[in-house]
Amino acid sequence: MAFKEGRYTAKTSTFGNGKYGDLRAFFAAIYLDREARSIVLDADPSMGSLREPIIKLLSVLRSMEFSSNSPVTRFSNLITKIGQTSHSFESVFR
């Protein structure tokens, strides 16, 4: 709404000039949002995560051009190291 309206009000301060696409209002809405500033949500390991832990691991391996010497690459104890194993995506297989 802040991007569309060009204005964002947080407590006693107002940001933006009221024109469509005002970036001051847009960024104020992002940074001053209740969820962005919540200490309780910071303790939740899944909050704000853009990708599942296993996907992050695979992305790092791809970016480093990982190449295995064996036909099957096994990652042991992933649940204890990154908190997730393959095929156990909580957001999909619940």
Summary of the structure (lengths in Angstrom):
residues: 94
radius of gyration: 20.5
end to end distance: 32.4
largest distance: 62.0
contacts: 186
relative contact order: 0.10
helix: 34%
strand: 6%
